[in-house]
Amino acid sequence: MATPTEVVQKQLDAYNAHDIDAFLATYALDAKLRDFPSGDFLIVGHTQLRERYSRIFANKAHVDVAERIANGDYVVNHEFVKTANEEFYAVAIYHVTNGRIDQVWFLTD
């Protein structure tokens, strides 16, 4: 089974390739993406992931990792995100269970 760092890297590679099926394959079916620190749900499950990220991929999105820290089942990326319309830094905290990302918390400016 892939390590949490390997799973997150596969997710990032699929993101940058705009490959929605490979991207979804790295996520649990009921994955939850949340805002931090509020904890508000941004996305829940594959249907919402496909809908949201298909639009993001159509906008020529690309992520570079400025820094990565791994600890057990958690991987923390400091990411530089570029789209056709904007550029920004974000921190993404990924939790991986049984080889799939099951939770993500996003911190943005």
N, CA and C of each residue as an Amber inpcrd file, in Angstrom:
protein
   327
   0.8460000  -1.1780000   0.0000000   0.0000000   0.0000000   0.0000000
   0.8940000   1.2450000   0.0000000   0.4730000   2.2610000  -0.7140000
   1.2340000   3.5000000  -0.8230000   1.2540000   4.2370000   0.5120000
   2.3290000   4.9430000   0.7540000   2.4260000   5.7680000   1.9590000
   1.5380000   7.0040000   1.7920000   1.1760000   7.6720000   2.8980000
   0.4040000   8.9060000   2.7690000   1.0780000   9.9350000   1.8560000
   2.3870000  10.0700000   1.9470000   3.0950000  11.0230000   1.0840000
   2.9580000  10.6360000  -0.3860000   3.0520000   9.3490000  -0.6880000
   2.8960000   8.8890000  -2.0690000   1.4800000   9.1410000  -2.5870000
   0.4750000   8.9260000  -1.7370000  -0.9160000   9.1730000  -2.1370000
  -1.1270000  10.6480000  -2.4480000  -0.6250000  11.5230000  -1.5770000
  -0.7820000  12.9670000  -1.7940000  -0.0340000  13.3910000  -3.0560000
   1.1290000  12.8150000  -3.3040000   1.8690000  13.1610000  -4.5240000
   1.1190000  12.6960000  -5.7700000   0.5150000  11.4970000  -5.7240000
  -0.2950000  11.0260000  -6.8600000  -1.4500000  11.9770000  -7.1170000
  -2.0670000  12.4570000  -6.0460000  -3.1620000  13.4090000  -6.1590000
  -2.6700000  14.6910000  -6.8310000  -1.5200000  15.1820000  -6.4090000
  -0.9500000  16.4040000  -6.9820000  -0.5920000  16.2070000  -8.4530000
  -0.0180000  15.0670000  -8.7840000   0.3340000  14.7860000 -10.1760000
  -0.9160000  14.7480000 -11.0580000  -1.9810000  14.1140000 -10.5580000
  -3.2440000  14.0630000 -11.3180000  -3.8500000  15.4490000 -11.4570000
  -3.7540000  16.2530000 -10.4040000  -4.2450000  17.6370000 -10.4370000
  -3.5390000  18.4020000 -11.5530000  -2.2260000  18.3370000 -11.5660000
  -1.4510000  19.0890000 -12.5570000  -1.6270000  18.5460000 -13.9780000
  -1.9930000  17.2750000 -14.1050000  -2.2700000  16.6860000 -15.4230000
  -3.7220000  16.9100000 -15.8400000  -4.5210000  17.4800000 -14.9320000
  -5.9590000  17.7140000 -15.1590000  -6.6860000  16.4040000 -15.4720000
  -6.2660000  15.3420000 -14.7910000  -6.8400000  14.0080000 -14.9780000
  -7.8230000  13.7480000 -13.8380000  -9.0940000  14.0510000 -14.0600000
 -10.0890000  13.9820000 -12.9990000 -10.2550000  12.5670000 -12.4590000
 -10.1870000  11.5490000 -13.3000000 -10.3610000  10.1760000 -12.8220000
  -9.1910000   9.7340000 -11.9410000  -7.9690000  10.0370000 -12.3450000
  -6.8020000   9.7130000 -11.5160000  -6.8330000  10.5190000 -10.2170000
  -7.2800000  11.7680000 -10.2850000  -7.4160000  12.6180000  -9.1050000
  -8.3970000  11.9900000  -8.1180000  -9.5860000  11.6220000  -8.6020000
 -10.6080000  11.0310000  -7.7310000 -10.1530000   9.7000000  -7.1440000
  -9.3310000   8.9660000  -7.8630000  -8.8630000   7.6600000  -7.3890000
  -8.0340000   7.7640000  -6.1140000  -7.5190000   8.9430000  -5.8070000
  -6.7200000   9.1300000  -4.5950000  -7.5760000   9.4830000  -3.3860000
  -8.8790000   9.7080000  -3.6030000  -9.7860000  10.1290000  -2.5330000
 -10.7530000   9.0190000  -2.1420000 -11.0590000   8.9320000  -0.8430000
 -12.1240000   8.0480000  -0.3670000 -13.4450000   8.5270000  -0.9530000
 -14.3910000   7.6150000  -1.1410000 -15.6910000   7.9720000  -1.7300000
 -16.4110000   9.0490000  -0.9350000 -16.2300000   9.0680000   0.3850000
 -16.9040000  10.0400000   1.2430000 -15.9460000  11.1080000   1.7710000
 -14.8730000  11.3840000   1.0230000 -13.8710000  12.3660000   1.4510000
 -14.5230000  13.7100000   1.7850000 -13.9500000  14.3690000   2.7790000
 -14.4570000  15.6630000   3.2290000 -13.3500000  16.7030000   3.1190000
 -13.6170000  17.7800000   2.3900000 -12.6890000  18.8900000   2.2800000
 -13.2820000  20.0490000   3.0600000 -12.4780000  20.6320000   3.9570000
 -12.9770000  21.6410000   4.8790000 -12.1160000  22.8940000   4.8670000
 -12.7520000  23.9680000   5.2480000 -12.0510000  25.2200000   5.4990000
 -11.4200000  25.1360000   6.8880000 -10.2730000  25.7560000   7.0460000
  -9.6500000  25.8570000   8.3590000  -9.4360000  27.3310000   8.6440000
  -9.7850000  27.8370000   9.7800000 -10.0790000  27.1060000  11.0070000
 -11.5620000  26.8520000  11.2700000 -12.4590000  27.3320000  10.4220000
 -13.8930000  27.2230000  10.7110000 -14.3770000  25.7800000  10.7540000
 -13.7680000  24.8930000   9.9420000 -14.2290000  23.5240000   9.8680000
 -15.4050000  23.3420000   8.9230000 -15.8590000  24.4480000   8.2980000
 -16.9830000  24.3670000   7.3660000 -16.6410000  23.4210000   6.2140000
 -17.6200000  22.5990000   5.8240000 -17.4220000  21.6950000   4.7010000
 -17.4330000  22.4970000   3.4010000 -16.4280000  22.2630000   2.5610000
 -16.3600000  22.8540000   1.2350000 -16.8640000  21.8600000   0.1910000
 -16.4820000  20.5940000   0.3780000 -16.8210000  19.5180000  -0.5580000
 -16.9690000  18.2290000   0.2510000 -17.9660000  17.4310000  -0.1060000
 -18.1270000  16.1150000   0.5080000 -18.4100000  15.1070000  -0.6090000
 -17.5440000  14.1140000  -0.7350000 -17.7750000  13.0140000  -1.6520000
 -17.3170000  13.2360000  -3.0840000 -17.2660000  12.1340000  -3.8180000
 -16.7600000  12.1340000  -5.1940000 -17.5970000  12.9820000  -6.1460000
 -18.9100000  13.0000000  -5.9840000 -19.7480000  13.7820000  -6.9020000
 -19.3740000  15.2550000  -6.8270000 -19.2610000  15.7910000  -5.6170000
 -18.8880000  17.2020000  -5.4600000 -17.4400000  17.4430000  -5.8660000
 -16.5610000  16.4910000  -5.5700000 -15.1640000  16.6210000  -6.0040000
 -15.0840000  16.7200000  -7.5280000 -15.7800000  15.8250000  -8.2290000
 -15.7450000  15.8320000  -9.6900000 -16.2740000  17.1590000 -10.2360000
 -17.3830000  17.6090000  -9.6970000 -17.9820000  18.8610000 -10.1720000
 -17.0340000  20.0420000  -9.9800000 -16.5100000  20.1980000  -8.7800000
 -15.6540000  21.3500000  -8.4580000 -14.3320000  21.2870000  -9.2090000
 -13.6670000  20.1340000  -9.1780000 -12.3300000  20.0690000  -9.7600000
 -12.3550000  19.9960000 -11.2850000 -13.4140000  19.5420000 -11.8840000
 -13.5250000  19.6290000 -13.3440000 -13.5050000  21.0890000 -13.7780000
 -14.1820000  21.9500000 -13.0240000 -14.1600000  23.3920000 -13.3330000
 -12.7690000  23.9860000 -13.0900000 -12.1380000  23.5750000 -11.9940000
 -10.7880000  24.0750000 -11.6850000  -9.8120000  23.6450000 -12.7790000
  -9.8870000  22.3960000 -13.2090000  -8.9830000  21.8990000 -14.2420000
  -9.2110000  22.6280000 -15.5610000 -10.4530000  22.9620000 -15.8740000
 -10.7590000  23.7020000 -17.1010000 -10.1670000  25.1070000 -17.0690000
  -9.8530000  25.5810000 -15.8620000  -9.2840000  26.9140000 -15.6820000
  -7.7500000  26.8600000 -15.6440000  -7.1770000  25.7740000 -16.1710000
  -5.7190000  25.6060000 -16.3100000  -4.9760000  25.6790000 -14.9700000
  -5.5400000  25.0640000 -13.9590000  -4.9390000  25.0910000 -12.6260000
  -3.6380000  24.2940000 -12.5820000  -2.7220000  24.7730000 -11.7430000
  -1.4420000  24.1030000 -11.5210000  -1.0000000  24.3980000 -10.0930000
  -0.4490000  23.3850000  -9.4280000   0.0410000  23.5510000  -8.0600000
   1.5010000  23.1460000  -7.9990000   2.2960000  23.9810000  -7.3320000
   3.6680000  23.6430000  -6.9770000   3.7520000  23.5730000  -5.4670000
   4.4640000  22.5910000  -4.9510000   4.6330000  22.4630000  -3.5060000
   5.8930000  23.2020000  -3.0930000   5.6990000  24.2060000  -2.2420000
   6.8330000  24.9720000  -1.7230000   7.5190000  24.2250000  -0.5840000
   6.7070000  23.4900000   0.1940000   7.2380000  22.7400000   1.3290000
   6.2570000  21.6350000   1.6920000   6.7800000  20.5180000   2.1500000
   5.9300000  19.3920000   2.5530000   6.4560000  18.8220000   3.8620000
   5.5250000  18.5200000   4.7530000   5.8370000  17.8720000   6.0210000
   4.9130000  16.6620000   6.1330000   5.4560000  15.5200000   6.5120000
   4.6470000  14.3250000   6.7180000   4.8260000  13.8440000   8.1500000
   3.7150000  13.4160000   8.7430000   3.7450000  12.8770000  10.0960000
   2.6390000  11.8390000  10.2090000   3.0090000  10.5790000  10.2190000
   2.0160000   9.5110000  10.3050000   1.0780000   9.5470000   9.1070000
  -0.2230000   9.6250000   9.3790000  -1.2430000   9.6380000   8.3330000
  -1.5090000  11.0350000   7.7720000  -0.7660000  12.0380000   8.2400000
  -0.9800000  13.4220000   7.8100000   0.1570000  13.8970000   6.9090000
  -0.2250000  14.6450000   5.8830000   0.7390000  15.2990000   5.0000000
   0.3010000  16.7510000   4.8900000   1.2410000  17.6630000   5.1450000
   0.9460000  19.0930000   5.0930000   1.7570000  19.6910000   3.9510000
   1.0450000  20.3030000   3.0000000   1.6920000  20.9740000   1.8690000
   1.5080000  22.4770000   1.9740000   2.5750000  23.2180000   1.7570000
   2.4760000  24.6540000   1.5030000   2.5120000  24.7700000  -0.0170000
   1.3790000  25.1740000  -0.5980000   1.1980000  25.0920000  -2.0420000
   1.0760000  26.4680000  -2.6850000   1.6610000  26.5950000  -3.8710000
   1.4860000  27.7710000  -4.7030000   0.5580000  27.3670000  -5.8390000
  -0.6270000  27.9700000  -5.8630000  -1.6760000  27.6100000  -6.8050000
  -1.7730000  28.6810000  -7.8830000  -1.7750000  28.2350000  -9.1480000
  -1.9320000  29.1430000 -10.2820000  -3.1110000  28.6750000 -11.1210000
  -3.9490000  29.6210000 -11.5090000  -5.0010000  29.3480000 -12.4800000
  -4.8910000  30.4120000 -13.5620000  -5.7760000  30.3430000 -14.5380000
  -5.7780000  31.3560000 -15.5940000  -6.0880000  32.7410000 -15.0290000
  -6.7530000  32.7810000 -13.8640000  -7.2200000  34.0570000 -13.3210000
  -6.5160000  34.5300000 -12.0650000  -5.8100000  33.6570000 -11.3640000
  -5.2350000  34.0690000 -10.0880000  -4.0520000  33.2060000  -9.6870000
  -3.3060000  33.7070000  -8.7070000  -2.1990000  32.9890000  -8.0920000
  -2.2790000  33.2390000  -6.5930000  -2.0580000  32.1830000  -5.7920000
  -2.1000000  32.3600000  -4.3450000  -1.3960000  31.1910000  -3.6570000
  -1.0280000  31.4240000  -2.4020000  -0.4750000  30.3740000  -1.5590000
  -1.5770000  29.8160000  -0.6770000  -1.4870000  28.5380000  -0.3750000
  -2.4270000  27.8880000   0.5330000  -1.6700000  26.8030000   1.2850000
  -2.2280000  26.4300000   2.4120000  -1.7340000  25.2810000   3.1500000
  -2.8340000  24.2340000   3.0960000  -2.4700000  23.0220000   2.7190000
  -3.4150000  21.9050000   2.6670000  -2.9230000  20.8300000   3.6180000
  -3.8070000  20.4080000   4.5040000  -3.5090000  19.3320000   5.4490000
  -4.3200000  18.1160000   4.9960000  -3.6330000  17.0870000   4.5690000
  -4.2630000  15.8720000   4.0510000  -4.2070000  14.7770000   5.1120000
  -5.2990000  14.0500000   5.2960000  -5.3040000  12.8610000   6.1380000
  -5.5880000  11.6690000   5.2350000  -4.7500000  10.6540000   5.3420000
  -4.8490000   9.4780000   4.4730000  -5.1490000   8.2500000   5.3280000
  -6.1950000   7.5100000   4.9320000  -6.5630000   6.2620000   5.5910000
  -6.7200000   5.1830000   4.5240000  -6.1030000   4.0430000   4.7600000
  -6.2020000   2.9080000   3.8280000  -5.8710000   3.2970000   2.3860000
  -4.8490000   4.1240000   2.2140000  -4.3780000   4.4730000   0.8820000
  -5.2000000   5.5030000   0.1410000  -6.1450000   6.1690000   0.8250000
  -6.9880000   7.1960000   0.1880000  -7.0580000   8.4340000   1.0810000
  -7.1330000   9.5770000   0.4590000  -7.3230000  10.8250000   1.2010000
  -8.7670000  10.8530000   1.6750000  -8.9560000  10.9650000   2.9840000
 -10.3280000  10.9900000   3.4960000 -10.7230000  12.3430000   4.0640000
  -9.7400000  13.1780000   4.3870000 -10.0430000  14.5300000   4.8460000
  -8.9390000  15.4770000   4.4030000  -9.3580000  16.7120000   4.0910000
  -8.4150000  17.7740000   3.7530000  -8.9140000  19.0470000   4.4210000
  -7.9850000  19.7840000   5.0100000  -8.2800000  21.1030000   5.5580000
  -7.4650000  22.1110000   4.7680000  -8.1060000  23.1990000   4.3110000
  -7.4380000  24.2410000   3.5280000  -7.3320000  25.5270000   4.3400000
  -6.1300000  26.0950000   4.3610000  -5.8960000  27.4040000   4.9590000
  -5.4530000  28.3280000   3.8420000  -6.1990000  29.3900000   3.5990000
  -5.8270000  30.3620000   2.5750000  -5.8690000  31.7490000   3.1760000
  -5.2750000  32.6830000   2.4620000  -5.2990000  34.0840000   2.9210000
  -6.6720000  34.6730000   2.7730000
